């Protein structure tokens, strides 16, 4: 039984430190996780270079802010290529 208590403590810690929004929410807005990674990284770079965040967020981390912008549909993307030829 002592093991279960430790497991619950670890789960609580994980949830407390886990960045939001959840991947499932983000993938509702973006077609796949690779596009999400590129879009998030590009937007985070813009924020680092001085662009104003488009959402209110307590985080100071540019990647977290960028992912929140994606989740709240504040930024969009357009694919210019449909695949590798």
Order of alpha helices (4+ residues) and beta strands (2+ residues): alpha-alpha-alpha-alpha
